[in-house]
């Protein structure tokens, strides 16, 4: 008997059912199919019905997974234009030379990867022959993010088309002697070929998304129409485990980036074994991308499978393919036909009957070799579908065999990522498989020869003709000859020279005010790219919202809640600000795209990315290395900097180490300015160096890291005198002396030099006064704007000395003749100021905020770390007491007086 109080199925649906009788008929039909034809047939019909609804634009939740078959049926595959036989010969040469290069290099122990390109060769070759636009194409050509471990195959192709020589190939991974090739895509090491560094896995896919997004930004802002450019990112299925790989999938779908295609090489193997041993990585990725709103194209099976699918009248084959875990698929690729018949086909009576109709050769062809990613026709169909799809980005899931064509000793073996060479016999077997005209006699003394059909051969002519039709060589990086950007009006910088008078101003606010002035510049203002991870109001940037607008490809489709306020939240299709939400990684990817636009698009842009200093380098230092490798230019700004300056925020917000991490990056010029005029001077010089006329010997391919503080303090006027600007840029200048500060020390007073950076200079100035008034000590105060630039200069002087050149480090020149010991202090750990210790001739000591941060007032935190003015006084007296210049009892007395 039915329980009258039970909840009926219709009651579980929030939507009213206007025709329950019709609904019941549909449900009864489904029940009837399941009873008569089985649940598999019912499931099949449901999937096809949902797919039809999706194709018709009916609003239904999308299927997250489809069957484990190709998205594009064989009958729907377009023919491949061009000469398929010629392209096969070209690919064979490239396969050979990629393997030969790594094998020949193995005698030097430099490593290399063979199996990745072997699996992905057709994924690249099809693109190079038919899709990837070069730099002479419309817009800026395409942007290619090459999978790092596939680099030997790209070098092999550049060798075939004449861009590299045998000498280059023989110096793969041996760069120090010149004419060498870097291990992976490194623009800084091979800047005419590589555009994007990708081997730090996860950063390639993240950067590709933001590059595609930045392309739209440039077009929508009217800087340059790059709507014809397409971004291609080649990734490994194991790489998709990195959180950065999938971090921005929703952004790409949300902004409808149909100028973006991911090609994921699904060879089912990561470095040490299967990607998803007990599961199916292709299905997992399909669900993830479809759920995020991407168009998904699966290219799994080669043409040898067509006969099997035609025989599958019951759907048993498709069901079995969905069941078999990836590790077992990998096992099939290494086992004989008898094993496959028993383990794969023997699990279902319908499959067992099917297997009787198939010969062993067909089974081995299907399970050992025939994958969609190894057939140019199927890859071409997937690429064509991707570039023609509108309204969403596309991901192509291409199944391959890792180590394909390298022989059974390589294919699908768990260890093949670590296998660096083939034997001569294995090469001969590979030669025969690829049909290459390489004689046995070419293997001189057991050395594998490179293969080349000749500079005027049909293969090379065909390759070059295809590239010419597509806009020139690829991959390629080109810095277009463009005139230096004009310097902004001097007024923007000079306004900081007079200081803030009686007004207290934080250096964060000073920087934002400078940017406000610079973005108004008629010549260069439009080229500034402000980037902020959802903290614009924290940094006082909300006044830029209505004037510059926040970039959104949709514009503003709503009325903002604060529309009646002066500084309302304004989004615009041509907005200038990139307000990224809470994602430092995404903001850095934005910065990288903008900072390299001078090369990628021939348009110099000036990005500045402002962030909580604690959450920049600590979270995204790997991307800063990527930025340096990609030769990016711009300004990183660590705001609310310092370990004791951000009151009350506690351990995870207290930055005492970002300059330490920044100092490890050769491309980063790290500054810790104390005053507003210093910020203006540094930014002005940075614009000159990166975007104007760099001085002889200066590398323009650098980026600046500035720390700025949120503590409102008086901003003094810029001191007069020669060399102030030079000292600010080089990292050190004397801000004042005891005499110029009006402290009138005695003629024979003990003297000490106090070096302070950032906000710490204010503690040094207070200590200067206490030392004079209470202890009769004269102190001179120096502003150390950059400890790391002082160190860089000193290291260069040391290197010059080894070459027999006499050079005095700038820090030693600046402090020459300064009386007394040197005491350095900063709001960072002591190793920041200690970077210069070995080059200071005077007695040297330092104070810093070592250890974890804590929540408290600024004053209490500084006393805790021993960096406040009173602690500086005690440390200064201790230094002087060691030298016998003050009584030892003065140190004890000072500690007691100040409660230390």
C-alpha positions in Angstrom: 0.0 0.0 0.0 1.3 3.4 -1.0 2.2 5.7 1.9 0.1 8.8 1.5 2.8 10.9 3.4 5.7 9.8 1.2 7.3 12.4 -1.0 6.5 11.8 -4.6 9.3 12.1 -7.3 7.6 15.2 -8.8 7.8 16.9 -5.4 11.6 16.7 -5.4 11.7 19.1 -8.4 11.4 22.8 -7.8 9.9 23.2 -11.3 6.2 22.7 -11.7 5.2 19.9 -14.1 2.5 21.3 -16.3 1.8 18.0 -18.0 2.4 15.0 -15.6 0.8 12.6 -18.0 3.3 13.4 -20.8 6.2 13.1 -18.3 5.0 9.7 -17.2 4.9 8.6 -20.9 8.5 9.6 -21.4 9.5 7.7 -18.2 7.5 4.7 -19.2 9.3 4.7 -22.6 12.6 4.7 -20.9 11.5 1.8 -18.6 10.3 -0.2 -21.7 13.6 0.2 -23.5 15.6 -0.8 -20.5 13.4 -3.9 -20.1 13.4 -4.9 -23.7 16.9 -3.9 -24.9 18.8 -3.7 -21.7 20.1 -0.8 -19.6 23.0 -0.2 -21.9 20.6 0.6 -24.8 18.6 2.9 -22.5 21.7 4.7 -21.5 22.8 5.1 -25.1 19.5 6.6 -26.1 19.6 9.0 -23.2 23.1 10.2 -24.1 22.2 10.7 -27.7 19.0 12.6 -26.7 21.0 14.9 -24.4 23.6 15.5 -27.1 20.8 16.4 -29.6 19.3 18.8 -27.0 22.7 20.4 -26.4 23.3 20.8 -30.2 19.8 22.4 -30.6 20.6 25.0 -27.9 18.1 23.7 -25.4 19.1 24.7 -21.9 20.1 21.5 -20.2 23.0 20.6 -18.0 25.8 19.3 -20.2 27.0 15.7 -20.3 30.3 15.7 -18.5 31.5 12.5 -20.2 30.9 11.0 -23.6 31.8 7.5 -24.8 35.5 6.5 -25.0 35.5 7.0 -28.8 36.5 9.8 -31.2 34.3 12.9 -31.1 34.5 13.2 -34.9 33.4 10.0 -36.7 35.5 8.7 -39.5 32.9 9.5 -42.0 32.9 13.2 -41.0 36.6 13.6 -41.2 37.7 16.2 -43.8 40.4 15.3 -46.2 43.8 16.7 -45.4 44.9 19.3 -48.0 48.4 18.8 -49.4 50.6 15.8 -49.9 50.1 13.3 -47.1 52.9 11.1 -48.3 55.4 14.0 -48.4 54.3 15.0 -44.9 54.9 11.5 -43.7 58.5 11.6 -45.0 59.1 14.9 -43.3 57.8 13.6 -40.1 60.0 10.5 -40.4 63.1 12.6 -40.8 62.1 14.7 -37.7 61.5 11.6 -35.6 64.9 10.2 -36.6 66.9 13.4 -35.9 65.1 14.0 -32.6 66.1 10.6 -31.4 69.6 10.8 -32.9 70.3 14.2 -31.2 69.4 12.9 -27.7 71.3 9.6 -28.2 74.5 11.4 -29.5 74.3 13.8 -26.5 74.0 11.0 -24.0 77.7 10.3 -24.2 78.2 13.6 -22.4 75.7 12.7 -19.7 73.6 15.8 -20.4 70.3 13.9 -20.6 67.4 14.5 -22.9 63.9 13.1 -23.7 63.1 10.9 -26.6 59.7 9.4 -25.9 57.6 12.5 -25.6 58.1 13.8 -29.1 57.9 10.3 -30.5 54.3 10.2 -29.1 53.4 13.7 -30.2 55.1 14.1 -33.6 51.9 14.2 -35.6 50.3 16.6 -33.2 53.1 19.1 -34.0 53.7 18.3 -37.7 50.0 18.6 -38.6 49.9 22.0 -37.0 53.2 23.2 -38.6 52.0 22.0 -42.0 48.4 23.4 -41.9 47.5 25.6 -39.0 50.2 27.5 -37.0 50.5 31.0 -38.4 54.0 32.6 -38.5 55.0 36.1 -37.7 54.3 37.4 -41.2 50.6 36.3 -41.0 47.7 38.6 -40.0 48.0 40.2 -36.6 51.0 38.8 -34.9 50.7 35.2 -36.1 49.9 32.4 -33.6 51.4 31.9 -30.2 52.8 28.3 -29.6 53.3 26.9 -26.1 55.5 23.8 -26.9 55.6 21.0 -24.4 59.1 21.3 -22.9 60.1 17.6 -23.2 59.2 17.7 -26.9 62.0 20.2 -27.7 64.2 17.7 -29.6 61.5 17.3 -32.2 61.2 21.1 -32.7 64.9 21.3 -33.1 64.9 18.5 -35.6 62.3 20.4 -37.7 64.4 23.6 -37.6 67.3 21.5 -38.7 65.4 20.2 -41.7 64.3 23.6 -42.8 67.8 25.0 -42.5 67.5 27.1 -39.4 69.8 24.9 -37.4 73.0 23.0 -38.4 74.4 19.6 -37.3 76.8 21.6 -35.1 73.8 23.0 -33.2 72.2 19.6 -32.8 75.5 18.2 -31.5 75.5 20.9 -28.9 72.0 20.1 -27.5 72.1 20.8 -23.8 75.7 22.1 -24.1 75.4 25.9 -24.4 78.5 27.3 -22.7 80.7 27.0 -25.8 78.4 29.0 -28.1 76.0 27.7 -30.8 74.4 25.3 -28.3 70.8 24.5 -27.9 69.0 24.8 -24.5 67.4 21.7 -23.1 63.9 23.1 -23.2 62.0 26.2 -24.6 64.1 29.0 -23.1 63.7 32.4 -24.8 66.5 34.0 -22.9 68.8 31.2 -24.1 67.5 31.0 -27.7 65.6 34.2 -28.3 65.1 33.9 -32.1 63.3 30.6 -31.8 61.5 30.2 -28.5 58.7 32.6 -27.4 57.4 30.9 -24.2 59.2 28.9 -21.5 57.0 25.9 -20.7 58.9 23.2 -19.0 58.0 24.2 -15.5 54.9 22.2 -15.8 51.6 23.9 -15.2 52.8 27.3 -16.1 52.4 26.8 -19.8 48.6 26.2 -19.7 48.0 29.0 -17.2 50.1 31.4 -19.3 48.4 30.3 -22.5 45.0 31.2 -21.2 46.1 34.6 -20.0 48.0 35.2 -23.3 44.8 34.5 -25.3 42.9 36.8 -22.9 45.6 39.5 -23.3 45.3 39.3 -27.1 41.6 40.2 -26.7 42.6 43.0 -24.3 44.9 44.5 -26.9 42.3 44.3 -29.6 39.4 45.6 -27.4 41.5 48.6 -26.2 42.5 49.5 -29.8 46.2 49.0 -29.2 46.5 46.4 -32.0 44.1 44.1 -33.8 45.3 40.6 -33.1 42.0 38.9 -33.5 43.5 36.6 -36.2 46.1 35.2 -33.7 45.4 31.9 -32.1 47.1 30.5 -29.0 48.0 26.8 -29.1 49.2 25.1 -25.9 50.7 21.6 -26.1 50.5 19.8 -22.8 51.0 16.4 -21.3 48.2 14.5 -19.5 50.4 14.1 -16.5 51.0 17.8 -16.5 47.3 18.4 -15.9 47.9 17.3 -12.3 49.5 20.6 -11.6 47.0 22.9 -10.0 48.1 25.8 -12.3 47.1 23.7 -15.4 43.4 23.9 -14.6 43.3 27.0 -12.4 42.0 29.3 -15.1 39.7 27.0 -17.1 36.6 28.8 -16.0 38.1 32.2 -17.0 38.8 31.0 -20.5 35.2 29.7 -20.9 33.6 32.7 -19.2 35.3 35.1 -21.5 34.6 32.9 -24.6 38.3 32.6 -25.6 37.7 30.8 -28.9 41.2 32.0 -29.9 42.6 29.3 -27.6 43.2 25.6 -28.1 44.7 23.1 -25.7 46.2 20.0 -27.2 46.7 17.4 -24.5 49.0 14.5 -25.5 47.2 11.6 -23.7 49.9 8.9 -23.8 48.5 7.8 -20.4 52.0 8.1 -18.8 53.6 10.6 -16.5 57.3 10.5 -15.6 57.3 7.3 -13.5 54.2 5.4 -14.5 50.6 5.7 -15.5 48.8 9.0 -15.1 45.6 7.3 -13.8 46.6 3.7 -13.3 43.2 2.5 -12.0 41.1 5.1 -13.8 40.8 6.9 -17.2 42.6 10.3 -17.5 40.9 11.1 -20.8 37.4 10.8 -19.2 38.5 12.7 -16.2 39.9 15.6 -18.3 36.8 15.6 -20.5 34.5 16.0 -17.5 36.7 18.7 -16.0 36.9 20.8 -19.2 33.3 20.3 -20.2 32.2 21.2 -16.7 34.2 24.4 -17.0 32.5 25.3 -20.3 35.1 24.2 -22.9 34.5 22.5 -26.2 36.0 19.0 -26.0 37.3 17.0 -29.0 38.5 13.5 -28.3 40.8 11.9 -30.8 41.5 8.5 -29.4 41.5 5.7 -31.9 43.2 5.3 -35.3 41.7 4.0 -38.5 42.6 0.4 -37.7 39.8 0.5 -35.1 37.1 1.4 -37.7 36.5 -2.3 -38.5 36.1 -3.1 -34.8 33.6 -0.4 -34.2 31.6 -1.5 -37.2 31.4 -5.0 -35.8 30.2 -3.6 -32.4 26.5 -4.0 -33.0 25.7 -4.4 -29.3 27.9 -1.6 -27.9 29.9 -4.2 -26.0 33.2 -2.8 -27.4 32.4 0.8 -26.4 31.4 -0.4 -22.9 34.6 -2.4 -22.5 36.7 0.6 -23.6 35.1 2.7 -20.9 35.8 0.0 -18.3 39.5 -0.8 -18.9 41.7 1.4 -16.7 44.6 3.2 -18.3 47.4 1.0 -16.8 45.8 -2.0 -18.5 45.6 -0.2 -21.8 49.3 0.4 -21.4 49.8 -3.3 -20.7 48.0 -4.3 -23.9 50.5 -2.2 -25.9 53.3 -4.6 -24.7 51.5 -8.0 -24.8 50.7 -10.5 -27.6 47.4 -11.1 -29.3 46.6 -14.2 -27.2 46.8 -12.1 -24.0 44.6 -9.4 -25.4 42.0 -11.9 -26.7 41.7 -13.4 -23.2 41.9 -10.2 -21.1 40.0 -7.7 -23.2 37.7 -9.7 -25.4 37.2 -12.6 -23.1 35.2 -10.6 -20.5 32.0 -10.5 -22.6 30.3 -13.1 -24.8 29.6 -10.5 -27.5 33.2 -9.4 -27.5 34.4 -13.0 -27.7 32.3 -13.6 -30.8 33.7 -10.4 -32.3 37.3 -11.5 -31.6 36.7 -14.6 -33.7 36.2 -12.4 -36.8 39.5 -10.5 -36.2 43.0 -11.8 -37.0 46.0 -11.5 -34.6 47.6 -8.9 -36.9 44.6 -6.7 -36.7 44.4 -7.0 -32.9 48.1 -6.1 -32.5 47.8 -3.2 -35.0 44.9 -1.8 -33.0 46.2 -2.3 -29.5 49.9 -1.6 -30.1 49.9 1.3 -32.6 46.6 2.7 -33.8 45.9 5.8 -31.9 44.1 9.0 -33.1 47.1 11.2 -32.2 49.3 9.2 -34.6 47.2 9.8 -37.7 47.4 13.1 -39.5 43.9 12.8 -40.9 42.4 12.5 -37.5 44.6 15.2 -36.0 43.7 17.5 -38.9 40.0 17.0 -38.3 40.4 17.8 -34.6 42.4 21.0 -35.3 40.0 22.2 -38.0 37.1 21.7 -35.6 38.9 23.6 -32.9 39.7 26.7 -35.0 36.2 26.8 -36.4 34.4 26.5 -33.1 33.1 29.8 -31.8 32.1 31.0 -28.4 34.4 28.8 -26.2 38.0 27.5 -26.1 38.7 24.0 -27.3 40.6 21.2 -25.7 41.8 18.3 -27.9 42.4 15.1 -26.0 44.6 13.1 -28.3 45.5 9.6 -27.3 49.0 8.4 -28.3 51.6 5.8 -27.3 54.6 7.2 -25.5 57.7 6.1 -27.3 55.8 5.4 -30.6 58.1 4.2 -33.5 61.1 3.8 -31.1 60.5 0.1 -30.8 59.0 -2.3 -28.3 61.9 -1.6 -25.9 60.5 2.0 -25.5 56.8 2.0 -26.3 54.6 2.4 -23.2 57.4 1.3 -20.8 57.1 3.0 -17.4 60.8 3.9 -17.5 60.9 5.4 -21.0 60.9 9.0 -19.7 64.4 8.2 -18.2 65.6 6.3 -21.3 68.0 8.6 -23.1 69.3 6.6 -26.0 68.7 3.8 -28.5 71.3 1.2 -29.6 72.5 1.1 -33.2 70.4 -2.0 -33.8 67.3 -0.2 -32.5 68.0 2.7 -34.8 68.3 0.4 -37.7 64.9 -1.1 -36.8 63.5 2.4 -36.5 65.0 3.3 -39.9 63.3 0.4 -41.6 60.0 1.2 -39.9 60.2 4.8 -41.0 61.5 3.9 -44.5 64.4 6.3 -44.4 67.3 6.0 -46.9 70.1 5.7 -44.4 72.8 3.1 -45.2 74.3 0.8 -42.6 77.7 2.3 -43.6 76.6 5.7 -42.2 76.8 4.4 -38.7 80.5 5.2 -38.4 82.2 3.8 -35.2 78.8 3.1 -33.8 77.7 6.8 -34.0 74.2 7.4 -35.1 74.1 9.7 -38.2 71.8 12.7 -38.6 69.6 12.4 -41.6 68.8 15.1 -44.1 67.3 14.7 -47.6 69.1 17.8 -48.9 68.5 21.5 -48.8 66.9 21.4 -52.3 65.0 18.1 -51.8 61.3 17.9 -52.4 60.7 17.4 -48.6 62.5 20.6 -47.7 60.9 22.6 -50.5 57.5 21.4 -49.4 58.1 22.2 -45.8 59.3 25.7 -46.6 56.4 26.3 -49.0 53.9 25.3 -46.4 55.5 27.6 -43.8 55.6 30.5 -46.3 51.9 30.0 -47.0 51.2 30.2 -43.3 53.3 33.3 -42.6 56.8 32.2 -42.1 58.8 29.9 -39.8 57.4 28.6 -36.5 58.1 28.6 -33.7 59.8 32.0 -33.9 60.4 34.9 -31.6 60.8 38.3 -33.1 61.4 41.7 -31.6 60.1 44.1 -34.1 62.3 47.2 -34.6 60.2 49.9 -32.9 61.2 53.3 -31.7 61.8 53.7 -28.0 58.8 55.0 -26.1 59.1 58.7 -25.4 59.8 59.6 -21.8 56.8 60.9 -19.9 56.7 64.5 -19.0 59.2 65.4 -16.3 56.4 67.1 -14.2 55.0 63.7 -13.2 58.3 62.8 -11.4 59.5 66.2 -10.3 56.3 66.8 -8.2 57.7 64.3 -5.6 61.0 66.2 -5.2 59.5 68.8 -2.8 58.1 66.2 -0.4 54.7 66.1 1.3 55.2 69.0 3.8 53.2 68.4 7.0 51.1 65.7 5.4 51.8 62.0 6.2 51.9 59.8 3.1 52.5 56.1 2.8 54.9 55.1 0.0 52.1 52.8 -1.4 50.0 55.9 -1.9 52.9 57.8 -3.4 53.4 55.1 -6.0 49.7 55.0 -6.9 49.7 58.8 -7.2 52.7 58.5 -9.6 50.9 56.0 -11.7 47.8 58.2 -11.8 49.9 61.0 -13.3 51.7 58.6 -15.7 48.6 57.1 -17.2 47.5 60.6 -18.1 50.5 61.1 -20.4 49.4 61.7 -23.9 52.2 59.6 -25.5 52.5 56.6 -23.2 49.6 56.7 -20.8 47.5 54.2 -22.8 50.4 51.6 -22.6 50.2 51.2 -18.9 48.6 48.0 -17.8 47.5 48.2 -14.1 47.1 44.7 -12.7 45.8 44.0 -9.2 44.4 40.8 -7.5 41.2 42.1 -6.0 43.0 44.5 -3.6 42.7 47.8 -5.5 40.9 49.5 -2.6 43.4 48.3 -0.1 46.1 50.0 -2.2 44.1 53.2 -2.7 43.5 52.6 -6.4 39.7 52.9 -6.5 40.1 56.4 -8.0 41.4 54.7 -11.1 38.1 52.7 -11.6 36.0 55.4 -13.3 38.8 57.0 -15.2 40.5 54.0 -16.6 37.8 51.3 -16.3 38.2 47.7 -15.4 38.6 45.5 -18.4 35.7 43.1 -19.2 35.0 41.7 -22.6 31.3 42.0 -21.8 31.5 45.6 -20.7 29.2 46.5 -17.8 25.8 44.7 -18.2 24.5 45.9 -14.8 24.1 49.1 -12.8 26.9 49.1 -10.1 25.6 49.5 -6.6 27.9 52.5 -6.1 27.0 54.2 -9.4 26.1 57.5 -7.6 29.6 57.7 -6.0 32.6 59.5 -7.5 34.8 56.4 -7.5 32.3 53.8 -8.6 33.1 50.4 -9.9 33.2 50.8 -13.7 33.8 47.9 -16.0 34.3 48.5 -19.7 35.2 46.5 -22.9 38.1 48.9 -23.4 39.0 49.1 -19.7 42.6 49.5 -18.8 42.8 47.9 -15.4 43.1 44.1 -15.1 41.4 43.4 -11.7 41.9 39.6 -11.5 40.1 38.5 -8.4 41.9 36.6 -5.8 44.6 34.9 -7.9 48.2 35.9 -7.7 49.1 33.2 -10.2 46.6 34.6 -12.7 47.8 38.1 -12.1 51.4 37.0 -12.8 50.3 35.3 -16.0 48.7 38.6 -17.0 51.9 40.4 -16.2 54.0 38.0 -18.2 51.7 38.4 -21.3 51.8 42.2 -21.0 55.5 42.5 -20.2 56.4 40.5 -23.3 54.0 42.2 -25.7 56.9 44.2 -27.2 58.1 40.9 -28.7 54.9 38.9 -29.1 53.0 41.6 -30.8 55.5 44.4 -31.5 53.6 46.6 -29.0 55.5 47.8 -25.9 53.1 47.7 -22.9 54.1 48.9 -19.4 52.5 46.5 -16.8 52.6 47.2 -13.1 51.3 44.5 -10.9 50.7 45.6 -7.3 50.1 42.9 -4.6 50.5 42.2 -0.9 54.3 41.7 -0.8 53.9 38.6 1.2 51.8 36.9 -1.5 53.9 37.7 -4.5 57.3 36.1 -4.5 56.3 33.5 -1.8 53.4 32.2 -3.9 54.6 32.7 -7.5 58.4 32.8 -7.5 58.4 30.1 -10.2 56.4 32.5 -12.5 59.0 35.2 -11.8 61.6 32.8 -13.2 59.3 32.3 -16.2 59.1 36.1 -16.5 62.8 36.4 -16.5 63.2 33.6 -19.0 60.6 35.1 -21.3 62.5 38.5 -21.2 59.6 40.3 -19.7 59.7 44.0 -18.7 57.7 46.0 -16.2 57.1 46.8 -12.6 56.2 44.4 -9.8 55.1 46.3 -6.7 55.1 44.6 -3.3 52.7 46.7 -1.3 52.0 46.7 2.5 55.6 45.5 2.7 57.8 44.7 5.6 57.6 42.4 8.6 56.5 45.0 11.2 54.5 47.5 9.1 51.2 45.7 8.4 49.7 46.0 11.8 47.7 43.3 13.3 47.7 41.0 10.3 50.0 38.4 11.8 52.4 35.7 10.8 51.2 34.9 7.2 50.9 38.5 6.2 54.2 39.8 7.6 56.7 39.9 4.8 60.3 39.7 6.0 61.8 37.9 3.1 60.5 38.9 -0.3 63.7 40.8 -1.2 65.7 37.6 -0.3 63.7 35.6 -2.8 63.8 38.4 -5.4 67.6 38.6 -5.0 67.8 35.1 -6.4 66.4 36.1 -9.8 69.0 37.5 -12.1 66.4 39.5 -14.1 64.9 41.2 -11.1 66.1 44.6 -10.0 64.9 44.8 -6.4 64.4 48.2 -4.6 63.3 49.0 -1.1 62.7 52.8 -1.4 62.1 54.9 1.7 60.7 58.1 0.2 58.3 59.2 -2.5 61.0 61.0 -4.5 63.1 57.7 -4.6 60.1 55.9 -6.0 59.8 58.5 -8.7 63.5 58.4 -9.6 63.5 54.6 -9.8 60.4 54.4 -12.0 61.7 57.1 -14.2 65.0 55.2 -14.7 63.2 52.0 -15.2 61.1 53.4 -18.0 64.3 54.7 -19.6 66.1 51.4 -19.3 63.3 49.0 -20.3 61.3 51.2 -22.8 63.6 54.1 -23.8 67.3 54.2 -24.5 69.2 51.7 -22.4 72.8 52.8 -21.7 75.7 50.8 -23.3 76.0 47.5 -21.4 72.6 47.7 -19.8 70.2 44.8 -20.4 66.7 46.2 -21.1 65.2 42.7 -20.6 64.8 43.1 -16.9 61.9 43.8 -14.5 61.7 45.9 -11.3 60.5 44.8 -7.9 59.7 47.7 -5.6 58.5 47.3 -2.0 56.2 50.0 -0.8 54.7 50.5 2.7 51.2 51.3 4.1 52.5 53.4 7.0 51.7 57.1 6.6 54.8 59.1 7.3 56.2 62.6 6.3 57.8 62.5 2.9 60.9 64.7 2.9 62.1 66.8 0.0 64.8 65.4 -2.2 68.2 66.4 -0.9 70.2 68.7 -3.2 73.6 67.8 -4.4 75.4 65.8 -7.1 75.0 62.1 -7.4 71.6 61.7 -5.6 69.8 60.2 -8.6 72.8 58.0 -9.3 72.9 56.8 -5.7 69.1 56.1 -5.7 69.4 54.0 -8.8 72.6 52.2 -7.8 71.3 51.5 -4.3 72.9 53.9 -1.8 73.4 57.6 -1.0 73.9 59.7 2.1 70.6 61.2 3.1 72.1 63.4 5.8 74.9 63.9 8.3 74.6 64.7 11.9 75.6 68.2 11.0 73.1 68.7 8.2 70.4 67.3 10.5 71.1 70.2 12.8 72.3 68.0 15.7 75.6 69.9 16.3 77.9 67.1 17.5 81.1 67.8 19.3 84.2 68.0 17.1 85.6 64.8 18.6 82.4 62.9 18.9 82.3 59.2 18.1 80.7 58.7 14.7 78.7 55.8 13.1 77.1 55.3 9.7 73.5 54.2 9.8 72.2 52.5 6.6 68.4 52.0 6.4 66.1 50.9 3.6 62.4 51.4 3.2 60.5 52.3 6.3 63.5 51.5 8.5 65.1 54.7 7.6 62.6 56.5 9.8 63.8 54.4 12.8 67.4 55.3 11.8 66.6 59.0 11.8 65.1 58.8 15.2 68.1 56.8 16.4 70.3 59.5 14.9 68.6 62.1 17.1 68.8 59.9 20.3 72.5 59.1 19.7 73.3 62.8 19.4 71.1 64.2 22.2 71.5 61.4 24.8 74.9 59.8 24.1 77.0 62.4 22.3 77.4 60.2 19.2 77.3 61.6 15.7 75.5 59.5 13.2 75.2 59.9 9.4 72.1 58.3 7.8 72.2 56.6 4.4 69.3 55.5 2.3 70.0 52.0 0.9 67.4 51.8 -1.9 68.7 48.5 -3.1 70.9 46.0 -1.2 70.7 43.6 -4.1 71.8 46.1 -6.8 74.7 47.0 -4.6 75.6 43.3 -4.4 75.1 42.8 -8.2 77.5 45.7 -8.9 80.1 44.3 -6.4 79.9 40.8 -7.9 80.5 42.3 -11.3 83.5 44.1 -9.9 84.8 40.8 -8.6 84.4 39.2 -11.9 86.2 42.0 -13.6 89.1 41.6 -11.2 89.4 38.0 -12.3 89.8 39.2 -15.9 92.6 41.6 -14.7 90.4 44.7 -14.7 90.5 47.0 -11.7 87.1 48.0 -10.6 85.9 49.3 -7.2 82.4 48.3 -6.2 80.0 51.2 -5.9 79.2 50.5 -2.3 82.8 50.8 -1.4 83.1 54.0 -3.4 80.0 55.5 -1.7 81.2 54.7 1.8 84.8 55.6 1.2 86.1 58.0 3.9 82.9 57.6 6.0 84.0 57.6 9.6 83.2 54.9 12.2 81.5 51.5 11.9 78.5 50.8 9.7 75.2 49.6 11.1 72.6 48.5 8.6 68.9 48.0 9.4 65.8 47.0 7.4 62.3 45.7 8.0 63.4 42.4 6.6 65.6 39.5 7.8 69.2 40.4 8.3 70.4 38.6 5.3 68.8 41.3 3.2 71.3 44.0 4.3 74.0 41.4 4.8 74.2 41.0 1.1 76.8 43.8 1.0 78.8 43.0 4.1 81.9 41.5 2.5 82.5 44.7 0.4 82.2 47.2 3.2 85.6 48.2 4.4 84.3 49.6 7.7 83.3 47.4 10.7 79.9 46.1 9.7 76.8 44.9 11.6 73.1 44.6 10.9 69.7 44.5 12.4 66.6 42.9 10.9 63.3 41.2 11.5 64.2 37.5 11.5 61.8 34.8 12.4 58.0 34.6 12.0 55.8 37.7 12.1 53.2 38.4 14.8 50.1 40.4 15.4 50.6 43.6 17.4 51.1 47.3 17.0 54.0 48.5 14.8 55.8 49.8 17.8 55.5 46.5 19.7 56.5 44.4 16.7 59.6 46.5 16.1 60.6 46.3 19.8 60.0 42.5 19.6 62.4 42.1 16.6 64.9 44.7 18.0 64.8 47.1 15.0 63.1 50.2 16.6 65.1 53.4 17.2 66.0 52.5 20.7 67.3 49.1 19.6 69.4 50.8 16.9 70.9 53.1 19.5 71.9 50.1 21.7 73.4 48.3 18.7 75.3 51.4 17.6 76.7 51.9 21.1 77.8 48.3 21.2 79.6 48.7 17.9 81.4 51.8 19.2 82.2 50.2 22.6 84.0 47.4 20.8 86.2 50.0 19.2 86.8 51.7 22.5 85.0 54.9 21.3 82.4 54.8 24.1 82.4 53.3 27.5 81.2 49.7 27.7 78.9 50.7 30.5 77.0 52.9 28.0 75.6 49.8 26.4 74.2 48.4 29.6 72.9 51.9 30.6 71.1 52.3 27.3 69.5 48.9 27.5 68.1 49.7 31.0 67.0 53.2 30.0 65.0 52.0 27.0 63.6 48.9 28.7 65.5 46.4 26.4 
